[in-house]
Amino acid sequence: MTFPRHPRFRRVDKFVSMEMTARDTEILRMVNRHRFLRSHQIADLVGGSRQQVLRRLQRLYQHSYLERPACQIDYYQQGGSRSIAYGLASRGAAHLRRMDDIPFSRMDWTSRNRSVKRLFLEHALMVSDIMVALEIACRQREDVRLLIEHEIPLPTTTRNERAPFQWTVTGSGNEKLGVIPDRVFALESGDKGERILCFLEADRGTMPVERAKHDATSIARKLYAYSLTWKVGIHRSRFGISRVRVLTVTSIESRCESIRTAASAVSGGHGIFLQTHITSGFSPATCLAPLWRSTTSHLVSLLA
């Protein structure tokens, strides 16, 4: 059976009708969970026939449940072969609001996710690469569970905050440093449900590792803010977890070494900093293994 070809980034006036299935809802949940996902990542997460998933994705896009960010268009016009990235559209957000009672704001999700810029999308997809690998790795093991932001049981004082996964620390010169991790998650393991809190930084090489001016944005300044977070115990008071890791995943190995050097120069909290690079065979099979470089240059596991 052959299927007609349709434009990748334009909805057609007449498209085959569809009834929402449990798998469609699960696809929407996965896209919402990760903000943006490529089609092959969605297939890996929901399982089953890859071709069937691709057909469902096409229908979910054509019926305005999912959006394909327009900043991808030029890549495919040049003959690119990467799988298409998807974000939630307004109709998909409304469906999840009905199904899961998710308190979505009534913003225009379609316009929001259609109009993202290329740099933002590429960074978000790198975060998704990391988080999808971790999610699949944890699914394949019985001794560890991945908890993303809304699944981490927070103290009441934190839970009631408007932005519980952002905070401010005070530097040595009384300057205020804001901390906004790319993702916050916890790894829960052992019979007692012991948790390791992880702050993820996905580095695509767009920010200098160090700058001459201390107050200018840099990777080193971020690491300094995380060291202050550890010193004042924000991981305990804000998240109720005593063990913490700051995970930096870079796009190339040389950046990984530069960031390790910067982390080594931070005063205090050296044990919380781990780095790896996405080209080092980062996958569900390896991401929990001793793939992570500590500030002493030793390779350690995320669960160590």
Disulfide bonds with the S-S distance in Angstrom:
none
